[in-house]
Amino acid sequence: MQAMIVVKVGGSAGIDYDAVCADIARLWKEGRRLVLVHGGSGETNRVAEALGHPPRFVTSPSGYTSRFTDRQTLEIFEMVYCGKMNKGIVERLQRLGVNAVGLSGLDGRIFEGKHKDSVRAVEDGKVKILRGDHTGTVEKVNTGLIELLLQGGYLPVLTPPAASYEGVAINVDGDRASAALAVGLKAQALLLLSNVPGLLRHFPDEASLIREIAAANVEDYLEFAQDRMKKKVLGAAEAVAGGVGRVIFGDARAGEPVSAALNGQGTVVS
């Protein structure tokens, strides 16, 4: 049996979803076992602005930036992630002859974790407690449902939100959810594709790409990670600690992004 590969493609500007899907379709038809996870942050921000409920981002005391997800934001998030983004990717794959099935982490409790109703955030130099949040961290993965789909010949296309233990929809970080999925599926590789070529030592200078990181030293490289890349580095650390063979931060802007990452283009953590 072919080794499992989990591909996470982000939702920022510049990502070529046509290229990602074409590459996945080719690999799928060659018999590769794949699960695709996607984001949608850029489109969510645009829709939220248009609906008069602009996104609010908060920074934790430890320096991580995340979306504050009140109930209205969660509904916009679901509209974009589970609707437009997910079905757009599924449609692309169907056109390419791949029988893809799009699901959120809420469906079948594919992604499950604890609901954090409040978050600690630094505002104006002070730490504040913000309540009414719908976020969490994936702690359990329903790999049985994923394996059932794969055995039936379907390509799973997954997206947040997740389910809380009480069944409430929660916004979770897609990179860390993908790491949990890769660990649960005992994946050989986790590809985290975005709109940069990998982890950059001097962001945004793409010539400063860090090509290799030893698994034991992943968290030492957090100092080079900007904004969303911090969660990718954290997810990579969690994946390799959980037994995933290697994690690659790759470029999803053009070409054959999945194949390129599998061939070692980008930042390889192993």
DRENVO-26406 format. One record per residue (C-alpha): z, x, y; residue in three letters. Coordinates in steps of 0.5 Angstrom, whole numbers, padded with zeros to 4 digits, always signed. Example, Ala and Ser with C-alpha at 12.3 -4.5 7.8 and 13.67 -1.06 7.14 Angstrom:
<atoms>
+0016+0025-0009ALA;+0014+0027-0002SER;
</atoms>
This chain:
<atoms>
+0000+0000+0000MET;-0002+0002+0007GLN;+0004+0005+0011ALA;+0006+0000+0017MET;+0005+0001+0024ILE;+0008-0003+0030VAL;+0004-0003+0036VAL;+0007-0005+0043LYS;+0002-0006+0049VAL;+0005-0007+0056GLY;+0004-0012+0061GLY;+0003-0008+0067SER;-0004-0007+0071ALA;-0009-0003+0069GLY;-0008-0004+0061ILE;-0015-0006+0058ASP;-0013-0011+0053TYR;-0020-0012+0050ASP;-0020-0004+0048ALA;-0013-0005+0045VAL;-0016-0011+0041CYS;-0022-0008+0039ALA;-0019-0002+0036ASP;-0014-0006+0032ILE;-0019-0010+0029ALA;-0023-0004+0027ARG;-0017-0001+0024LEU;-0015-0008+0021TRP;-0021-0009+0017LYS;-0020-0002+0015GLU;-0014-0004+0011GLY;-0009-0002+0016ARG;-0002-0006+0016ARG;-0001-0007+0023LEU;+0004-0012+0027VAL;+0002-0013+0035LEU;+0008-0014+0040VAL;+0006-0015+0047HIS;+0009-0016+0054GLY;+0006-0019+0060GLY;+0011-0017+0066SER;+0005-0016+0071GLY;+0002-0023+0070GLU;+0009-0026+0070THR;+0011-0023+0077ASN;+0004-0026+0080ARG;+0005-0033+0077VAL;+0013-0033+0079ALA;+0010-0032+0086GLU;+0005-0037+0086ALA;+0010-0042+0084LEU;+0015-0040+0089GLY;+0020-0037+0085HIS;+0019-0030+0086PRO;+0022-0025+0081PRO;+0028-0021+0082ARG;+0030-0014+0079PHE;+0037-0012+0078VAL;+0039-0004+0077THR;+0045-0003+0072SER;+0051+0002+0074PRO;+0047+0006+0069SER;+0041+0006+0072GLY;+0036+0001+0068TYR;+0032-0004+0072THR;+0031-0011+0069SER;+0029-0018+0071ARG;+0034-0022+0073PHE;+0033-0029+0068THR;+0035-0035+0071ASP;+0033-0041+0067ARG;+0027-0043+0072GLN;+0025-0035+0071THR;+0026-0036+0063LEU;+0021-0042+0063GLU;+0016-0038+0068ILE;+0017-0032+0063PHE;+0015-0037+0057GLU;+0009-0040+0060MET;+0006-0033+0061VAL;+0008-0029+0055TYR;+0008-0035+0050CYS;+0002-0038+0053GLY;-0003-0035+0057LYS;-0002-0027+0055MET;+0000-0029+0047ASN;-0006-0034+0046LYS;-0011-0029+0050GLY;-0010-0024+0045ILE;-0010-0028+0039VAL;-0017-0031+0042GLU;-0019-0024+0043ARG;-0017-0022+0036LEU;-0020-0028+0033GLN;-0027-0027+0036ARG;-0027-0020+0033LEU;-0026-0023+0026GLY;-0018-0022+0025VAL;-0014-0028+0023ASN;-0009-0027+0028ALA;-0002-0031+0029VAL;+0001-0031+0036GLY;+0009-0033+0035LEU;+0015-0031+0040SER;+0021-0028+0038GLY;+0024-0035+0038LEU;+0020-0038+0033ASP;+0023-0037+0026GLY;+0028-0033+0030ARG;+0024-0027+0029ILE;+0028-0023+0034PHE;+0035-0025+0035GLU;+0041-0023+0039GLY;+0047-0024+0043LYS;+0046-0028+0049HIS;+0049-0024+0056LYS;+0050-0030+0061ASP;+0052-0025+0066SER;+0050-0018+0068VAL;+0053-0012+0072ARG;+0048-0010+0078ALA;+0049-0005+0083VAL;+0047-0008+0090GLU;+0048-0005+0097ASP;+0052+0000+0093GLY;+0057-0004+0090LYS;+0057-0007+0083VAL;+0057-0014+0082LYS;+0057-0019+0077ILE;+0051-0024+0077LEU;+0052-0030+0072ARG;+0047-0035+0070GLY;+0043-0030+0066ASP;+0039-0031+0060HIS;+0038-0024+0057THR;+0040-0020+0051GLY;+0038-0015+0046THR;+0035-0016+0039VAL;+0040-0014+0034GLU;+0037-0018+0028LYS;+0029-0018+0026VAL;+0027-0024+0021ASN;+0022-0019+0017THR;+0021-0024+0012GLY;+0017-0028+0016LEU;+0013-0022+0018ILE;+0012-0020+0011GLU;+0010-0027+0009LEU;+0004-0027+0014LEU;+0002-0020+0013LEU;+0002-0022+0005GLN;-0002-0028+0007GLY;-0008-0024+0011GLY;-0005-0026+0018TYR;-0004-0021+0023LEU;+0002-0023+0027PRO;+0002-0022+0035VAL;+0009-0023+0037LEU;+0012-0023+0044THR;+0019-0024+0047PRO;+0023-0029+0048PRO;+0028-0028+0043ALA;+0033-0033+0040ALA;+0041-0032+0041SER;+0045-0034+0035TYR;+0046-0041+0039GLU;+0039-0042+0039GLY;+0038-0041+0046VAL;+0032-0037+0049ALA;+0033-0030+0052ILE;+0029-0025+0055ASN;+0029-0019+0051VAL;+0026-0012+0053ASP;+0020-0012+0049GLY;+0020-0004+0048ASP;+0027-0004+0045ARG;+0025-0011+0041ALA;+0019-0007+0038SER;+0024-0001+0036ALA;+0028-0006+0032ALA;+0022-0009+0029LEU;+0019-0002+0027ALA;+0026+0000+0024VAL;+0026-0007+0020GLY;+0019-0006+0017LEU;+0021+0001+0015LYS;+0015+0003+0020ALA;+0011+0010+0019GLN;+0010+0009+0027ALA;+0011+0006+0033LEU;+0006+0006+0039LEU;+0009+0004+0046LEU;+0002+0003+0050LEU;+0002+0003+0057SER;-0002+0004+0064ASN;+0000+0012+0064VAL;-0002+0017+0059PRO;+0005+0018+0056GLY;+0012+0021+0059LEU;+0011+0025+0065LEU;+0015+0031+0067ARG;+0013+0030+0074HIS;+0011+0022+0075PHE;+0006+0020+0077PRO;+0002+0027+0076ASP;-0002+0026+0069GLU;-0003+0033+0068ALA;+0005+0034+0067SER;+0005+0030+0061LEU;+0010+0032+0056ILE;+0006+0032+0049ARG;+0012+0033+0044GLU;+0019+0031+0044ILE;+0024+0033+0038ALA;+0027+0026+0035ALA;+0034+0029+0036ALA;+0033+0031+0043ASN;+0030+0024+0046VAL;+0035+0022+0050GLU;+0035+0029+0054ASP;+0028+0026+0057TYR;+0031+0020+0060LEU;+0031+0024+0067GLU;+0024+0024+0067PHE;+0023+0017+0065ALA;+0021+0012+0071GLN;+0023+0005+0072ASP;+0020+0002+0065ARG;+0019+0008+0062MET;+0027+0009+0061LYS;+0027+0003+0056LYS;+0021+0006+0052LYS;+0025+0012+0052VAL;+0031+0009+0050LEU;+0027+0005+0045GLY;+0024+0011+0042ALA;+0031+0014+0041ALA;+0033+0007+0037GLU;+0027+0007+0033ALA;+0027+0015+0030VAL;+0035+0014+0029ALA;+0033+0008+0025GLY;+0028+0012+0020GLY;+0021+0010+0024VAL;+0017+0017+0022GLY;+0015+0018+0029ARG;+0014+0014+0036VAL;+0008+0015+0041ILE;+0008+0014+0048PHE;+0000+0012+0049GLY;-0005+0010+0054ASP;-0008+0003+0054ALA;-0013+0003+0059ARG;-0019+0005+0056ALA;-0023+0008+0050GLY;-0019+0007+0043GLU;-0012+0007+0045PRO;-0009+0005+0038VAL;-0013+0010+0034SER;-0012+0016+0040ALA;-0004+0015+0039ALA;-0005+0015+0032LEU;-0008+0022+0033ASN;-0003+0024+0037GLY;-0006+0023+0044GLN;+0000+0022+0049GLY;+0008+0024+0048THR;+0010+0024+0040VAL;+0017+0023+0038VAL;+0018+0026+0031SER;
</atoms>
